[in-house]
Structures are given as C-alpha cells and as structure tokens.
Amino acid sequence: MTVTALAVFVVYLLVAFVVRTWLQVRRTGDSGWRGISGRPGTSEWWAGILFTVALVAGFLGPVTALLGLYPVDALTTPFVQVTGMVLALLGVLATFVTQMAMGSNWRIGVDETERTDLVTSGPFALVRNPIFTAMAFTGLGLALMIPNVVALTGFVLLLLALHLQVRVVEEPYLRQVHGAAYAAYAASTGRFLPGIGRTPAQTRTAEETA
C-alpha cells in the first residue's frame, strides 16, 4: 500500500498541477499561476506556505513509511487503507474535473488587479470551492493509506491551508471584484460542503458597509 500511495500522490501532482497548467497554457497562453499572496508573515502568505508544506508532507508520508516509520496502530487496518485508496483516487479525479469546470478562469493564487468570471455552474453550483473540497478528500485518502504521523500532519496542514486561502485570500477578492453577485452566490451555496458555510445576508451587508 505504501508504494501505491506514493504512486497516487505523484499522479495527483501531475494531474492537478502539471497537466492542468499545460492545458491552460495551450488554451490561453497563460499558465494561470499567480503565486503566494501577501507579505511575508501575513495570513495570506501563511496560506500559501502551509499549502506548500502540506504537499511536501503528503510526499514524505509514504517516503517515511518506506524508510520504516510506523503507522498509527488504530488506523492500520485493511478497511481503513482501502477506504483511503478509494477516497484518494476519487479525489484526484474530482480535482481534475472541478479544475476543468473553471475553464480559462482557472488560477493558482490571486492577482488582485485581475478580473475573472464568477463561475457558479457545474460543481460550483453545489459548493463554492469544489477544487479545494476534492483536494481535501485526496489528502484524507492518502493519509489513511499511510496513516503515520507525517501523513496525518500533512492532512491537518492541508485543511488549515485551504481554510486560510479561502477565507483571507479568495473570498475577500471575490467580494471586491463581483460584489452583489458573489454575495448572492455565497448566501445560497456552501463553502466546502453543500449547504454548509453559506454567508448570511446580514453579515455580508455589515462587511460591505464597514
């Protein structure tokens, strides 16, 4: 299972970053990469750093297992590992599908001077951040396949990074760029899971008038 987890992780990197970037360049002439936002030490900066560290930990999870790091006993069962493999494979597929659903609006990072379309169709009609949801399921699956301290820590860091990226980078940007259209979308659509994390109208009003 350790080698399988490492192979799934490599495929995930290729699909989510290399292949998607190549398709973006081929379609638009632009890679879609905008880098880490914010000055060093800010919440925006930490979101990017934590995401990078989480990816490194995701790779080191199976590597350290190959080197002899023992998994957490309570999670070392065939059922947990097979469930993890299914989640990871579905997560990789869902990551690619949701990335493609953004079309030419796909980006890694945010450029505050840039205006992209607000995508609300397809998987984005179910949740506002389906790419990050798919990445979280991939991370969970990989951690369950090789449930050692490194892999589990990487998954926790991934969740923290995704929450920071959405809350302090992407949502403020989308509110600024799309105004009332994003406010209505946020009120009707969950943040990561359907129906969960919707932004109440009164909260949006207070933020917009502050």
N, C-alpha and C positions, 0 to 999 in steps of 0.2 A: 504493500500500500504506500510505502514511503516514496518509492520511485514513481509510482502512479501520481501521487500528489505533486511531486516536482514537475512531472510532465504536464499535468493540468495547469500548474502555475505558469509555466513557460508558454503554453498555448494561450492562456489568458492574457499575458503581456503582449504577445504577438497580435492577437485579435483586437484587444481593446485599445492598443496604442499604435503598433506598427502598421497593421493593415488598415485601421480606420484613418490614420494620418495619411497613408498613401492614397486612399480613396478620396480624401478631402483635397489633397493637392491635385490629384487628377481631375476632380470636378471643378475646383475653384481657382487653382493656382496658389492657394494659401494653405499652410499646414493646419491652421486652427489653434495652434499653441500660443497661449498668451502669458504663460509663466506664473510665478508666485506673486500674489498681490500684496501690497502694503509694505511699510518699512520694517526692517528687522526688529523683532520684539513685539510687534502688534499682533492682534488676534488674527488678522488676515494672513500675515506672514506665517504664524504658527500653524494655520490650517494647511498650508502648502507643505511645510516642513514635516508635520505629523503624517500627512498622506505619503510623503516620500519614505519616511521611516517605516510606516506600516507596510509598504511594498517590499522594502528590504527585509523586514521581519517575516513577511509571507514567504520569501525565498529561503531565508535562513531556517525556517521551521523544519522543512523536510531535510535540508542540508545537515542541520544539527542532529536530526534523528538518524541520518546515515552515519554520523560520527559517533553515535552511541548515547545521545541524550534520551533519557527515558520519558515516556508519556505519562500523563496523569492517570493513575490506575482506574479511577472511577469512570473515565471516558474510554478506556481501552477495551472495547467490545466490538465484535464484527458488525452488530446492528448500527452502532454509532458511526463506524468508519464507512460503511456502505451508504448510510444516510448522508454523510458528509460528501461522499463522492457524487451522489445524485444531485445534491444541492450545488456543489461546485460546478458541475457540468451544465446544469440548467442556468446557473448564474452567468457563466461565460457566454452562453447562447443569448440570454436576455440582455446582457451588457451590449453585445453587438447589435441586436435588434433595436434596442432603445437608442443607441447612438445613431444608427442609420435613420431612425424616425425623425431626428433633428435636421436631416438634410444638410444644406450648406450653412445652417446656423450652428452646427456643432463647434464647440470650443473647449479647450482645456485652459482654465483660468479666465480672467475677466479683464478686458480693456475698457475702462470707464469712458473713454472717448468714442467707443464704437457702439453702434446701434444694430442689434439683430432682431429678427422677428420673434414674437412671443409664440412658442409652439404649444398648442393645447389639444392637439388631436392625437389619435392612436394611443400609445401607452401613456402619453401625457394627459389624456382625459381621465385616467384612473388615479394617478398621483403626479405631483409637480416635479418630482426628481426621480423618475424611474431608473435612470442610469445609475444613480447612487444606490438605489434600492437593490438593483441587480449586483452591483459591486459588493454590497454588504453581504448578500447571500453567497456570493462566490467566496468571500473571505471567511464566512462562517463554515462553509463546506470544507474549505482547505484546512481550517483549524481543527475540525472534527476528524478529518482523515489522519492528521498527525497531531494529536492533542497534547503536545508538550508545552512547556512554559513559554518558549519563544513564539510558537504559532498562536497560542491563545493571547499573548500580549499584543502581537501584531494585529489580531482581530479587534481588540479593545481600542487600540490606537487608530485603526481604520474608522471605527464608529465615531470616535471623537473628532477625527479629521473631517469626516463627512458632515457632521453636525455644524462644526465651525465654518466650513466652506459655505454651506447653505445659509446659515443664519447671519454671518457677519460679512460675507462677500457677495453671494449671488442674489439673495433676497433684497438687500438694500439697492443693488444695481438695477434689478428688475423693477422695483418700485419707482426708482428715479426715472428710468427710461420709458416704462409703459404705463405708469400712473394708474388711472382708474381701471384699465383693462386688466392689469395684474392684480389689483385689489379684488376685483370680482372673481378672478380665477382662484386666488388664494382663499377666498371665502367659501368656495364651492368644492375645492379639491384638496385632498390630504397631502401632507408634505412628503412622507416616505411610504405610507400605507394608506389605502383608501379610507377616507372619512376621518383620519387622524392627523392632527396638526393643521387643521384649517384655521385661518386667521379671522377672528370676529370683526365685523364691520366697525364696531365702535373703537377697537384697538387700532385699526388702520387709520381711522379718522384722526385719532389723537396723535398718531405718529406723523401724519401728513401735515397737520396744522402746527406741530411743535416748532 
